[in-house]
Amino acid sequence: MSQENVAPASNADAVKPDGEQKKQDESTDSQERQRQKAWDARWDLIAHGPAFVSPLARTDANRDLFGVTGGIVKGDVNYHFGSRQERLEHLSGEIPREQVEELSYVFHDCPSFDEALDRLRSDRVVILSGGRDTGRRSAALMLLLRLGAEPMRSLHAPSTLSTLPEQLADSCGYLLLNLVTTRSHPLREPHLLALRERLERTGGHLVITIEPSAALEDVPVVRWEPPPTEEMLRSHVTRHAGAAAWDDLRDIAPVQEFLIRQQQPGEIDQFARQLVAFQGGRIGVEELAAQGQAAVAAQVSRWLTDDQRDLRDKAFLIALAVFDKAPYAVTAELADQLFVHLHRTADPHAAPVIPIFGSSREERLHLARARGYVGTEVTEWGPLVGRYIAEFRDERTAPILLEEVWNLHPSARPALVEWIHELADDGRPLVRTRAASATALLAKADLSSAMALLIERWADDGHFNSWLTAANALTMAQLLDVPTVLRILHDWCTSDDDYEGRRWTAVRAYGLLGPVHSQSALNALLDAIHLQRPHEDQDDEFDAEAYAKEEALQFADALELLLLAVREPVLSALAERLDSDRRVRTYALLAFLQACRQTDGAADRPIVLDWYAQAAATVDDTAAPHLVSFWNAALTDRDTTSEALRILRSWVLTADRDPECEAALTSLLPALVVTSANRHRISHLLRAVRDAKKPPSPAAERLLARIPSH
């Protein structure tokens, strides 16, 4: 993946031959091996966490960086870095006609649909604003179908809005899902006018769906409000069983219970299929009633209170709740560890007995109302194909089960807490991440107990990995909307208390929460930087040098996460402080250089260099000048000059095998040689890289030719 953080060294280090540089890098790697890099730790959280961590994967680059959730591949993780047109063709495609036809049989009109249809008919483009899982995509497809806009094509979100009209080449029906806009790059009226002009010329129609929080300027939108649950359920049942069947079914108790609660379209479709099966005599009323959340809670209660169910089976249920959608072998292994702890509480005088070859895998999953399938596990070494994954059939089971154990069976708490602490110390990223996610779910059930027994213990520990686990747990608790988490983070981040571990925990959590709380996270970090206590005020046992190093790493890590995940808003805010705020400048430059070492995708292309290339190609983008400002500051600051040159050296070496990297450097390097000192540094660097390779580096030779001699 990405490279290790390295401490600044002398200028000569930046241009050492490959062999000497490799030895130095290996030495640095050895020193830093125990401390996981911030961007890699973020990757672990997103790749191995439950589905509710997916908002952290969004960035203002209008894309999901990882394409994985819960440790299971949900797309192509071998990212493609071809030409711009190749990327568009790879990531967009025609929507199958049969899928649209099947949807048309059950779709139910509503006032917001009629409004959107009128807008699409008159303007050829309509923006549909609504929450996720509300049926926006289905509505968009039906809008295009009603106007005969076929074939239908799903579009890839463009890197910039100004390039979107280029994708509208034919008289098709186009669908752009979940367009992400920000306050610095909102969707404006000129963008909409350009789209309309293009569509009128080609004869196409376009539906764009956005979140309610999307940034807009003078752009009309239609607020999507799905039809009532009963109307959608009736449409589904009538499609498969006829109108008479609905009249017979609508008044039965499971249907009335289902209609009381707000339901998502996917849940409505699933329940309708069960209703049709019930009406046809294929299932009974008990199985039909089991669809509701109350039924899930009742089933969990029966599992845990059943005296006939073995304690080891109950331990497996709890472990599966923690490792839902993870490899079965890991779940079963760690379930036995939990069983040992539970057995010690239940019968401390007897040794626990674990049958080596006990129940079959299929039998255990059947008893847990779970299913297994062959999937792909995401690891730091790449996807592992052919892994047997286990998950509850009803996704509501895991959180309900953990809440039931935590709140209604407090005798199990000591064993559960000890087990989760063991998970947090495990060497596998998946296991450590699930320790944090389980803690977040327990915090949702009882925040004060989860804080006292788990999170505060990690935060007060003296080890970096414990702080990271606490930060991950608080981050996921905030994603679960646990009250007061942001207040806890703010208090820990800015407090004058001696709990330094809590401070670093909060700093890292703010960095992770950037994609969903970017402004508050950045403000809190800047406040914390300005509220630092002087090192000389500490007692004689205080190691000021170690503290300063830890402080620099923590703030730089958090700002790096914000830079790479949020992009332009954070870049702009930090760039404006480079010359006016010396304290922020120090950490901002460290964060920027760490970000410059991160790479993305199979092509191993530097993320920041690719970011610069995209920004430089956009006329009205302010990111490119800000990135240049950061580079000039890094090159001229004596504390960062050597590190900046080492990074540029690695980029030049990458350019020998990657033409797009060379193209980006062709634009970047001339922008950095505005002073004679920088011109000398970069020219010397390019000559050293060119001459160090046999044969000489062709990319370095071509780049050197772009640098003016004076």
Phi, psi and omega per residue, in radians:
M1 nan -2.249 -3.098
S2 -1.454 2.999 -3.069
Q3 -1.583 2.878 -3.123
E4 -1.307 2.669 2.949
N5 -1.209 2.439 3.095
V6 -2.276 2.612 -3.136
A7 -1.348 2.660 3.115
P8 -1.022 2.522 3.099
A9 -2.326 -2.955 -3.109
S10 -1.277 2.831 -3.127
N11 -1.060 -0.563 -3.094
A12 -1.140 -0.485 -3.139
D13 -1.062 -0.501 -3.050
A14 -1.203 -0.336 -3.057
V15 -2.148 0.431 3.090
K16 -1.186 2.677 3.026
P17 -1.026 2.791 -3.041
D18 -0.975 -0.739 -3.083
G19 -1.087 -0.846 -3.141
E20 -1.148 -0.689 3.135
Q21 -1.098 -0.684 -3.138
K22 -1.103 -0.727 3.124
K23 -1.085 -0.720 3.140
Q24 -1.147 -0.733 3.124
D25 -1.078 -0.704 -3.139
E26 -1.130 -0.673 3.097
S27 -1.105 -0.755 3.126
T28 -1.141 -0.718 3.114
D29 -1.011 -0.728 -3.129
S30 -1.080 -0.688 -3.137
Q31 -1.197 -0.552 -3.021
E32 -1.807 0.085 -2.988
R33 -1.037 -0.588 -3.073
Q34 -1.351 -0.224 -3.081
R35 -1.900 1.951 -3.093
Q36 -1.282 2.421 -3.138
K37 -1.182 2.590 -3.018
A38 -1.071 -0.771 -3.092
W39 -1.192 -0.630 3.085
D40 -1.190 -0.685 3.109
A41 -1.115 -0.664 3.065
R42 -1.098 -0.732 3.109
W43 -1.035 -0.757 3.121
D44 -1.064 -0.751 -3.117
L45 -1.068 -0.767 -3.101
I46 -1.299 -0.709 -3.073
A47 -1.259 -0.585 -3.013
H48 -1.901 -0.124 -3.124
G49 -1.392 2.948 3.059
P50 -1.149 3.065 -3.051
A51 -1.088 -0.451 -3.055
F52 -1.272 -0.066 3.074
V53 -1.509 -0.048 -3.037
S54 -1.004 -0.528 3.082
P55 -1.014 -0.434 -3.141
L56 -1.233 -0.340 -3.113
A57 -1.380 -0.263 -3.135
R58 -1.313 2.498 3.041
T59 -2.336 2.903 3.091
D60 -1.349 0.155 2.984
A61 -1.492 0.174 3.098
N62 1.067 0.690 3.105
R63 -2.780 2.787 3.019
D64 -1.573 2.099 -3.015
L65 -1.221 -0.390 -2.948
F66 -2.039 -0.672 -3.123
G67 1.197 0.382 3.130
V68 -2.353 2.577 3.067
T69 -2.533 2.385 3.112
G70 1.161 0.421 3.096
G71 1.347 0.095 -3.097
I72 -2.045 2.371 -3.130
V73 -1.125 2.289 3.095
K74 -2.161 0.548 -3.130
G75 2.920 -2.890 -3.123
D76 -1.522 1.967 -3.130
V77 -1.573 -0.081 3.050
N78 -1.586 1.548 -2.960
Y79 -1.166 2.513 -3.057
H80 -1.745 2.259 3.139
F81 -2.190 1.040 3.081
G82 -1.583 -2.717 3.093
S83 -1.201 2.920 -3.108
R84 -1.033 -0.777 -3.112
Q85 -1.160 -0.636 3.102
E86 -1.093 -0.687 3.131
R87 -1.114 -0.710 -3.137
L88 -1.115 -0.746 -3.126
E89 -1.169 -0.584 -3.094
H90 -1.266 -0.558 -2.976
L91 -1.833 0.033 3.051
S92 -2.205 2.826 -3.110
G93 -3.033 2.941 -3.110
E94 -1.327 2.432 3.137
I95 -1.511 2.233 -3.081
P96 -1.003 2.362 -3.121
R97 -1.088 -0.676 -3.096
E98 -1.148 -0.555 3.098
Q99 -1.124 -0.726 -3.137
V100 -1.205 -0.711 -3.140
E101 -1.104 -0.758 3.138
E102 -1.083 -0.683 3.126
L103 -1.157 -0.621 -3.081
S104 -1.112 -0.445 -3.116
Y105 -1.251 -0.436 -3.045
V106 -2.019 -0.129 -3.090
F107 -1.232 2.448 -3.102
H108 -2.070 2.234 3.131
D109 -1.194 2.841 3.093
C110 -2.753 2.928 -3.088
P111 -0.991 -0.717 -3.122
S112 -1.185 -0.535 3.069
F113 -1.165 -0.761 3.136
D114 -1.086 -0.706 3.118
E115 -1.109 -0.767 3.138
A116 -1.142 -0.647 3.132
L117 -1.116 -0.730 3.103
D118 -1.097 -0.721 -3.131
R119 -1.157 -0.745 -3.135
L120 -1.152 -0.655 -3.136
R121 -1.134 -0.683 -3.076
S122 -1.504 -0.637 -3.019
D123 -1.860 -0.177 -3.099
R124 1.197 -0.097 3.079
V125 -2.486 2.408 3.100
V126 -2.439 2.496 3.117
I127 -1.893 2.105 -3.088
L128 -1.826 2.015 -3.099
S129 -1.850 2.195 3.141
G130 -3.036 2.883 -3.132
G131 -1.252 2.812 3.075
R132 -1.164 2.695 3.113
D133 1.068 0.549 3.075
T134 -1.953 0.099 3.138
G135 1.548 0.369 -3.132
R136 -1.061 -0.732 -3.106
R137 -1.124 -0.762 3.122
S138 -1.058 -0.758 3.119
A139 -1.080 -0.724 -3.132
A140 -1.086 -0.758 3.129
L141 -1.114 -0.694 3.138
M142 -1.201 -0.588 3.067
L143 -1.058 -0.801 -3.141
L144 -1.166 -0.672 -3.137
L145 -1.134 -0.711 -3.110
R146 -1.090 -0.500 3.133
L147 -1.672 0.093 3.121
G148 1.187 0.452 -3.120
A149 -1.445 1.512 -3.099
E150 -2.356 2.696 -0.087
P151 -1.168 2.849 -3.140
M152 -1.778 2.436 -3.072
R153 -2.294 2.276 3.074
S154 -1.504 2.295 -3.074
L155 -1.745 2.621 3.004
H156 -1.481 2.362 3.124
A157 -1.058 2.220 -3.078
P158 -1.307 2.771 3.083
S159 -1.194 -0.556 3.054
T160 -2.381 2.573 -3.081
L161 -1.128 -0.510 -3.091
S162 -1.168 -0.313 -3.139
T163 -1.630 -0.080 -3.087
L164 -1.062 -0.726 -3.135
P165 -0.996 -0.426 -3.131
E166 -1.117 -0.415 -3.131
Q167 -1.429 -0.180 -3.056
L168 -1.696 1.269 -2.975
A169 -1.634 -0.354 -3.015
D170 -2.226 3.047 3.119
S171 -1.488 1.048 -3.105
C172 -1.819 3.072 2.901
G173 -1.734 2.106 -3.048
Y174 -1.873 2.482 3.123
L175 -2.255 2.136 3.076
L176 -2.062 1.884 -3.052
L177 -1.591 2.442 2.947
N178 0.955 0.881 3.065
L179 -1.126 2.237 -3.115
V180 -1.759 2.190 3.058
T181 -2.228 2.723 -3.135
T182 -2.230 2.955 3.134
R183 -1.106 -0.542 3.102
S184 -1.391 -0.372 3.115
H185 -2.375 1.214 -3.116
P186 -1.376 2.919 2.998
L187 -1.453 2.074 -3.036
R188 -1.953 2.904 3.139
E189 -1.016 -0.734 3.099
P190 -1.005 -0.625 3.083
H191 -1.072 -0.760 -3.110
L192 -1.171 -0.687 3.123
L193 -1.136 -0.668 3.112
A194 -1.145 -0.683 3.099
L195 -1.132 -0.772 -3.119
R196 -1.108 -0.729 3.133
E197 -1.083 -0.748 -3.138
R198 -1.138 -0.742 -3.126
L199 -1.168 -0.644 3.091
E200 -1.132 -0.595 -3.132
R201 -1.288 -0.621 -3.094
T202 -1.648 -0.289 -3.109
G203 1.449 0.305 -3.111
G204 -1.658 3.062 3.060
H205 -2.338 2.580 -3.067
L206 -2.373 2.304 3.005
V207 -2.049 2.223 3.115
I208 -1.995 2.281 3.049
T209 -1.882 2.464 -3.124
I210 -2.408 2.841 3.003
E211 -1.341 2.680 3.086
P212 -1.035 -0.421 -3.113
S213 -1.505 0.013 -3.098
A214 -1.061 2.535 -3.124
A215 -1.457 2.158 -3.112
L216 -2.306 2.652 3.054
E217 -2.367 1.902 3.076
D218 0.984 0.701 -3.129
V219 -2.080 2.165 3.121
P220 -1.290 2.410 3.100
V221 -2.304 2.806 3.023
V222 -1.953 2.128 3.124
R223 -1.348 2.032 -3.076
W224 -1.404 2.091 3.036
E225 -2.139 1.957 -3.080
P226 -1.145 2.790 3.086
P227 -1.079 2.842 3.070
P228 -1.014 2.632 -3.103
T229 -0.980 -0.724 -3.092
E230 -1.102 -0.691 -3.130
E231 -1.169 -0.714 3.116
M232 -1.168 -0.717 3.121
L233 -1.118 -0.699 3.116
R234 -1.090 -0.723 3.135
S235 -1.066 -0.747 -3.124
H236 -1.165 -0.791 -3.109
V237 -1.167 -0.763 -3.121
T238 -1.081 -0.655 3.134
R239 -1.015 -0.712 -3.011
H240 -1.732 -0.379 -3.042
A241 -2.304 -0.104 3.103
G242 1.640 2.789 -3.092
A243 -1.121 -0.615 -3.122
A244 -1.114 -0.629 3.135
A245 -1.111 -0.703 3.124
W246 -1.096 -0.718 3.120
D247 -1.048 -0.596 3.141
D248 -1.352 -0.457 -2.981
L249 -1.690 -0.475 -2.918
R250 -1.100 -0.412 -3.067
D251 -1.706 -0.002 -3.129
I252 -1.304 2.722 -2.998
A253 -1.017 -0.796 -3.140
P254 -1.061 -0.605 3.123
V255 -1.218 -0.763 3.134
Q256 -1.107 -0.687 3.094
E257 -1.129 -0.686 3.135
F258 -1.138 -0.698 -3.070
L259 -1.300 -0.342 3.136
I260 -1.134 -0.663 -3.057
R261 -1.634 2.665 3.046
Q262 -1.235 2.313 -3.053
Q263 -2.166 2.584 3.049
Q264 -1.503 2.695 -3.116
P265 -0.948 -0.676 3.131
G266 -1.112 -0.669 3.105
E267 -1.200 -0.609 3.110
I268 -1.123 -0.758 3.123
D269 -1.079 -0.763 -3.130
Q270 -1.126 -0.752 -3.123
F271 -1.185 -0.629 3.112
A272 -1.080 -0.693 3.108
R273 -1.109 -0.659 3.089
Q274 -1.171 -0.654 3.107
L275 -1.089 -0.772 3.134
V276 -1.106 -0.701 3.096
A277 -1.122 -0.668 3.096
F278 -1.155 -0.748 -3.137
Q279 -1.129 -0.538 3.123
G280 -1.525 0.033 3.100
G281 1.412 0.196 -3.096
R282 -1.463 -0.384 3.038
I283 -2.355 2.817 3.134
G284 -1.686 3.094 -3.094
V285 -1.175 -0.510 3.121
E286 -1.134 -0.773 3.130
E287 -1.185 -0.590 3.086
L288 -1.142 -0.755 -3.126
A289 -1.148 -0.411 -3.103
A290 -1.199 -0.069 -3.138
Q291 -1.285 -0.450 -3.044
G292 -1.371 2.768 3.124
Q293 -1.137 -0.613 3.091
A294 -1.068 -0.625 3.111
A295 -1.190 -0.629 3.090
V296 -1.096 -0.795 3.129
A297 -1.086 -0.690 3.131
A298 -1.139 -0.694 3.122
Q299 -1.129 -0.742 3.113
V300 -1.058 -0.760 3.129
S301 -1.071 -0.712 3.125
R302 -1.130 -0.706 3.114
W303 -1.010 -0.849 -2.989
L304 -1.327 -0.464 -3.090
T305 -1.764 0.024 -3.118
D306 -1.323 1.949 -3.131
D307 -1.183 -0.353 -3.129
Q308 -1.436 -0.228 -3.121
R309 -1.532 2.265 -3.091
D310 -1.117 2.539 3.132
L311 -1.054 -0.576 3.114
R312 -1.161 -0.624 3.079
D313 -1.156 -0.660 3.109
K314 -1.174 -0.651 3.071
A315 -1.086 -0.664 3.101
F316 -1.130 -0.695 3.106
L317 -1.047 -0.781 -3.139
I318 -1.144 -0.749 3.127
A319 -1.100 -0.686 3.116
L320 -1.143 -0.585 3.069
A321 -1.116 -0.612 3.108
V322 -1.350 -0.663 -3.059
F323 -1.933 0.607 3.067
D324 -1.027 2.334 -3.116
K325 1.159 0.559 3.060
A326 -2.111 2.942 -3.141
P327 -1.003 2.346 -3.104
Y328 -1.030 -0.712 -3.074
A329 -1.062 -0.693 3.109
V330 -1.148 -0.771 3.139
T331 -1.053 -0.823 -3.104
A332 -1.143 -0.728 3.125
E333 -1.025 -0.864 -3.069
L334 -1.341 -0.403 3.038
A335 -1.107 -0.668 3.112
D336 -1.168 -0.600 3.059
Q337 -1.122 -0.715 3.092
L338 -1.132 -0.685 3.113
F339 -1.008 -0.711 3.131
V340 -1.055 -0.759 3.126
H341 -1.154 -0.761 3.137
L342 -1.128 -0.694 3.140
H343 -1.129 -0.626 3.120
R344 -1.104 -0.602 3.085
T345 -1.296 -0.757 -3.061
A346 -1.264 -0.675 -3.076
D347 -2.583 1.384 -3.016
P348 -1.159 -0.268 -3.077
H349 -1.625 -0.132 -3.127
A350 -2.003 2.473 3.121
A351 -1.352 2.397 3.119
P352 -1.208 2.490 3.132
V353 -1.966 2.116 3.137
I354 -2.008 1.929 3.108
P355 -1.142 2.175 -3.090
I356 -1.137 -0.742 3.133
F357 -2.094 1.282 -3.075
G358 -1.612 -2.284 -3.074
S359 -1.087 2.607 3.110
S360 -1.243 2.765 3.118
R361 -1.015 -0.809 -3.100
E362 -1.114 -0.656 -3.134
E363 -1.161 -0.742 -3.134
R364 -1.127 -0.726 3.139
L365 -1.180 -0.638 3.124
H366 -1.112 -0.770 3.136
L367 -1.141 -0.462 -3.141
A368 -1.613 0.123 -3.052
R369 0.874 0.840 -3.133
A370 -2.132 2.980 3.115
R371 -2.344 2.730 3.077
G372 -2.136 2.605 3.109
Y373 -2.683 2.757 3.124
V374 -1.502 2.095 -3.109
G375 -2.339 -2.887 -3.120
T376 -2.108 2.135 3.110
E377 -1.599 2.396 3.101
V378 -1.565 2.245 3.099
T379 -2.275 2.997 3.106
E380 -1.179 -0.246 3.115
W381 -1.702 -0.010 -3.106
G382 2.068 3.068 -3.118
P383 -1.185 2.408 3.040
L384 -1.864 1.960 -3.072
V385 -1.473 2.595 3.033
G386 1.527 0.311 3.115
R387 -1.453 2.433 -3.141
Y388 -1.544 1.968 -3.040
I389 -1.755 2.461 3.109
A390 -2.067 2.415 3.108
E391 -2.643 2.627 3.027
F392 -1.139 2.523 3.111
R393 -1.166 -0.569 3.084
D394 -1.886 2.057 -3.040
E395 -1.151 -0.249 3.111
R396 -1.358 -0.211 -3.033
T397 -1.136 -0.791 -3.028
A398 -1.035 -0.954 -3.139
P399 -1.124 -0.636 3.132
I400 -1.141 -0.697 -3.114
L401 -1.163 -0.767 3.138
L402 -1.128 -0.694 3.108
E403 -1.116 -0.713 3.134
E404 -1.099 -0.790 3.138
V405 -1.103 -0.768 -3.036
W406 -1.227 -0.752 -3.012
N407 -1.652 -0.576 -3.030
L408 -1.821 -0.148 3.125
H409 -2.325 1.149 -3.058
P410 -1.090 -0.345 3.091
S411 -1.107 -0.386 3.130
A412 -1.461 -0.175 -3.047
R413 -1.049 -0.840 -3.127
P414 -0.986 -0.758 3.133
A415 -1.165 -0.724 -3.117
L416 -1.154 -0.730 -3.138
V417 -1.121 -0.797 3.134
E418 -1.082 -0.694 3.135
W419 -1.138 -0.762 -3.124
I420 -1.137 -0.647 3.068
H421 -1.092 -0.652 3.076
E422 -1.141 -0.709 3.096
L423 -1.050 -0.700 -3.107
A424 -1.148 -0.388 3.129
D425 -1.673 0.024 -3.110
D426 -1.185 2.657 -3.129
G427 -1.379 -0.173 -3.079
R428 -1.637 2.237 3.136
P429 -0.989 -0.668 3.119
L430 -1.010 -0.811 -3.072
V431 -1.175 -0.780 3.131
R432 -1.091 -0.715 -3.136
T433 -1.134 -0.713 -3.136
R434 -1.239 -0.457 2.999
A435 -1.061 -0.743 3.128
A436 -1.213 -0.713 -3.117
S437 -1.200 -0.648 3.068
A438 -1.105 -0.699 3.106
T439 -1.107 -0.674 3.101
A440 -1.088 -0.727 3.106
L441 -1.162 -0.648 3.078
L442 -1.183 -0.615 3.087
A443 -1.135 -0.591 3.074
K444 -1.145 -0.564 3.126
A445 -1.407 -0.648 -3.104
D446 -2.786 1.622 -3.013
L447 -1.132 -0.806 -3.034
S448 -1.080 -0.704 3.136
S449 -1.222 -0.730 3.121
A450 -1.107 -0.652 3.100
M451 -1.127 -0.862 -3.036
A452 -1.208 -0.695 -3.009
L453 -1.564 -0.378 -3.041
L454 -2.252 -1.144 -2.946
I455 -1.131 -0.824 -3.123
E456 -1.154 -0.587 3.096
R457 -1.113 -0.734 3.090
W458 -1.146 -0.781 -3.090
A459 -1.131 -0.556 -3.116
D460 -1.519 -0.056 3.100
D461 -1.254 2.824 -3.122
G462 -1.668 0.224 -3.067
H463 -1.982 2.494 -3.104
F464 -1.061 -0.738 -3.094
N465 -1.098 -0.568 3.093
S466 -1.196 -0.715 3.076
W467 -1.051 -0.708 -3.119
L468 -1.122 -0.706 3.104
T469 -1.109 -0.735 3.096
A470 -1.097 -0.723 3.123
A471 -1.117 -0.751 3.115
N472 -1.079 -0.728 -3.126
A473 -1.119 -0.777 3.129
L474 -1.185 -0.644 3.094
T475 -1.056 -0.827 -3.128
M476 -1.241 -0.551 3.057
A477 -1.101 -0.673 3.080
Q478 -1.157 -0.664 3.081
L479 -1.111 -0.466 3.086
L480 -1.519 0.117 3.116
D481 1.086 0.639 3.035
V482 -1.227 2.195 -3.082
P483 -1.080 2.625 3.028
T484 1.230 0.047 3.141
V485 -1.097 -0.770 3.134
L486 -1.105 -0.606 3.084
R487 -1.157 -0.732 3.089
I488 -1.033 -0.807 -3.130
L489 -1.075 -0.766 -3.126
H490 -1.115 -0.762 3.137
D491 -1.105 -0.765 3.140
W492 -1.160 -0.645 -3.046
C493 -1.257 -0.574 -3.010
T494 -1.970 0.071 -3.061
S495 -1.262 2.647 3.058
D496 -1.589 0.055 -3.122
D497 -1.159 2.945 -3.113
D498 -1.519 0.194 3.141
Y499 -1.471 1.337 -3.090
E500 -1.121 -0.593 3.120
G501 -1.067 -0.655 3.100
R502 -1.150 -0.654 3.127
R503 -1.108 -0.831 -3.120
W504 -1.185 -0.556 3.053
T505 -1.055 -0.816 -3.132
A506 -1.171 -0.681 3.118
V507 -1.036 -0.818 3.138
R508 -1.152 -0.705 3.140
A509 -1.075 -0.698 3.092
Y510 -1.086 -0.685 3.096
G511 -1.096 -0.689 -3.141
L512 -1.221 -0.577 -3.076
L513 -1.422 0.065 -3.095
G514 -0.873 -0.828 -3.097
P515 -1.090 -0.361 -3.099
V516 -2.000 -0.305 3.122
H517 -2.457 0.948 -2.959
S518 -1.102 -0.812 -3.054
Q519 -1.202 -0.816 -3.141
S520 -1.153 -0.624 3.120
A521 -1.138 -0.810 -3.132
L522 -1.132 -0.754 3.139
N523 -1.069 -0.734 -3.138
A524 -1.134 -0.709 3.126
L525 -1.149 -0.724 3.116
L526 -1.142 -0.684 3.078
D527 -1.076 -0.769 -3.123
A528 -1.115 -0.670 3.111
I529 -1.083 -0.712 -3.102
H530 -1.365 -0.284 -3.104
L531 -1.743 0.233 -3.138
Q532 -1.077 2.496 3.091
R533 -1.461 2.515 3.080
P534 -1.080 2.405 -3.107
H535 -1.152 -0.530 -3.050
E536 -1.264 -0.194 -3.139
D537 -1.410 -0.069 -3.069
Q538 -1.418 2.949 -3.126
D539 -1.348 3.139 -3.025
D540 -1.157 -0.469 -3.110
E541 -1.426 -0.108 -3.075
F542 -1.328 2.277 3.115
D543 -1.643 1.653 -3.051
A544 -1.110 -0.636 -3.126
E545 -1.166 -0.768 3.111
A546 -1.144 -0.678 3.119
Y547 -1.106 -0.785 -3.127
A548 -1.093 -0.667 3.116
K549 -1.141 -0.798 3.129
E550 -1.096 -0.730 3.135
E551 -1.037 -0.810 -3.135
A552 -1.091 -0.757 -3.130
L553 -1.122 -0.752 -3.076
Q554 -1.146 -0.865 -3.140
F555 -1.162 -0.686 3.127
A556 -1.130 -0.729 3.117
D557 -1.043 -0.807 -3.099
A558 -1.148 -0.758 3.127
L559 -1.182 -0.582 3.070
E560 -1.070 -0.785 3.118
L561 -1.052 -0.757 3.127
L562 -1.127 -0.742 -3.139
L563 -1.028 -0.850 -3.041
L564 -1.344 -0.521 -3.088
A565 -1.551 -0.644 -3.069
V566 -1.722 -0.514 3.067
R567 1.206 -2.076 -2.882
E568 -0.972 -0.795 -3.111
P569 -1.038 -0.729 3.135
V570 -1.271 -0.726 3.101
L571 -0.990 -0.803 -3.131
S572 -1.105 -0.789 -3.113
A573 -1.105 -0.706 -3.136
L574 -1.314 -0.663 3.135
A575 -1.074 -0.637 3.131
E576 -1.169 -0.320 -3.105
R577 -1.772 -0.036 -3.070
L578 -1.046 -0.696 -3.077
D579 -1.679 -0.233 -3.024
S580 -1.950 -0.228 -3.055
D581 -2.356 1.664 -3.031
R582 -1.082 -0.671 -3.097
R583 -1.166 -0.790 3.102
V584 -1.156 -0.648 -3.112
R585 -0.985 -0.751 -3.091
T586 -1.010 -0.866 -3.099
Y587 -1.322 -0.573 3.133
A588 -1.123 -0.711 3.131
L589 -1.174 -0.729 3.082
L590 -1.060 -0.766 3.131
A591 -1.086 -0.752 -3.125
F592 -1.086 -0.772 -3.123
L593 -1.191 -0.635 3.038
Q594 -1.087 -0.730 3.121
A595 -1.095 -0.621 -3.129
C596 -1.168 -0.339 3.124
R597 -1.507 -0.138 -3.104
Q598 -1.440 2.470 3.130
T599 -2.116 2.799 -3.020
D600 -2.386 2.137 2.971
G601 1.587 3.038 -3.081
A602 -1.128 -0.453 -3.138
A603 -1.321 -0.144 3.118
D604 1.008 0.678 -3.112
R605 -1.510 2.368 3.097
P606 -1.033 2.258 -3.082
I607 -1.095 -0.803 -3.064
V608 -1.185 -0.646 3.108
L609 -1.146 -0.708 3.084
D610 -1.140 -0.668 3.075
W611 -1.047 -0.787 3.126
Y612 -1.092 -0.736 -3.116
A613 -1.059 -0.746 3.123
Q614 -1.171 -0.715 -3.122
A615 -1.184 -0.695 -3.122
A616 -1.153 -0.443 3.140
A617 -1.435 -0.090 -3.120
T618 -1.859 2.151 -3.011
V619 -1.115 -0.787 -3.017
D620 -1.669 0.314 -3.095
D621 -1.598 2.297 3.135
T622 -1.609 -0.077 -3.075
A623 -1.148 -0.729 -3.089
A624 -1.033 -0.876 3.087
P625 -1.041 -0.647 3.138
H626 -1.188 -0.670 3.087
L627 -1.130 -0.685 3.075
V628 -1.110 -0.705 3.112
S629 -1.061 -0.726 3.105
F630 -1.096 -0.744 -3.133
W631 -1.143 -0.743 3.109
N632 -1.082 -0.712 3.119
A633 -1.141 -0.718 -3.133
A634 -1.158 -0.631 -3.130
L635 -1.289 -0.504 -3.070
T636 -1.677 -0.277 3.115
D637 -1.415 2.170 -3.028
R638 -1.117 -0.407 3.126
D639 -1.367 -0.286 -3.049
T640 -2.177 -0.068 -3.071
T641 -0.984 -0.850 -3.074
S642 -1.102 -0.754 -3.142
E643 -1.127 -0.696 3.122
A644 -1.091 -0.724 3.131
L645 -1.186 -0.646 3.097
R646 -1.097 -0.693 3.132
I647 -1.165 -0.784 3.096
L648 -1.044 -0.668 3.095
R649 -1.035 -0.801 -3.135
S650 -1.126 -0.617 3.114
W651 -1.171 -0.697 3.122
V652 -1.119 -0.715 3.095
L653 -1.107 -0.664 3.081
T654 -1.119 -0.596 -3.113
A655 -1.091 -0.424 3.115
D656 -1.110 -0.467 -3.129
R657 -1.991 -0.040 -3.067
D658 -2.340 1.758 -3.115
P659 -1.034 -0.558 -3.128
E660 -1.217 -0.599 3.042
C661 -1.127 -0.737 3.113
E662 -1.100 -0.698 3.126
A663 -1.095 -0.709 3.124
A664 -1.157 -0.715 3.107
L665 -1.174 -0.555 3.087
T666 -1.049 -0.550 3.088
S667 -1.501 -0.670 -3.029
L668 -1.301 -0.855 -2.988
L669 -1.059 -0.774 3.086
P670 -1.048 -0.493 3.124
A671 -1.285 -0.274 -3.107
L672 -1.667 -0.173 -3.037
V673 -1.748 0.686 -3.139
V674 -1.337 -0.299 3.057
T675 -1.981 2.710 -3.127
S676 -1.134 -0.599 3.135
A677 -1.118 -0.800 3.123
N678 -1.180 -0.645 3.112
R679 -1.084 -0.705 3.113
H680 -1.160 -0.785 -3.123
R681 -1.038 -0.868 -3.042
I682 -1.249 -0.682 3.100
S683 -1.096 -0.772 3.114
H684 -1.090 -0.721 3.119
L685 -1.057 -0.829 -3.094
L686 -1.135 -0.692 3.110
R687 -1.148 -0.682 -3.139
A688 -1.153 -0.737 3.120
V689 -1.157 -0.726 3.136
R690 -1.059 -0.799 -3.020
D691 -1.420 -0.310 -3.103
A692 -1.340 -0.331 -3.098
K693 -1.769 2.545 3.085
K694 -2.168 1.924 -0.012
P695 -1.223 2.940 -3.100
P696 -1.013 2.649 -3.133
S697 -1.173 2.030 -3.138
P698 -1.178 -0.616 -3.139
A699 -1.146 -0.752 3.116
A700 -1.075 -0.678 3.119
E701 -1.101 -0.796 -3.131
R702 -1.186 -0.674 3.126
L703 -1.183 -0.654 3.114
L704 -1.077 -0.606 3.125
A705 -1.157 -0.343 3.135
R706 -1.477 -0.224 -3.095
I707 -1.545 2.133 3.132
P708 -1.122 2.524 -3.091
S709 -1.279 -0.434 3.115
H710 -2.775 nan nan
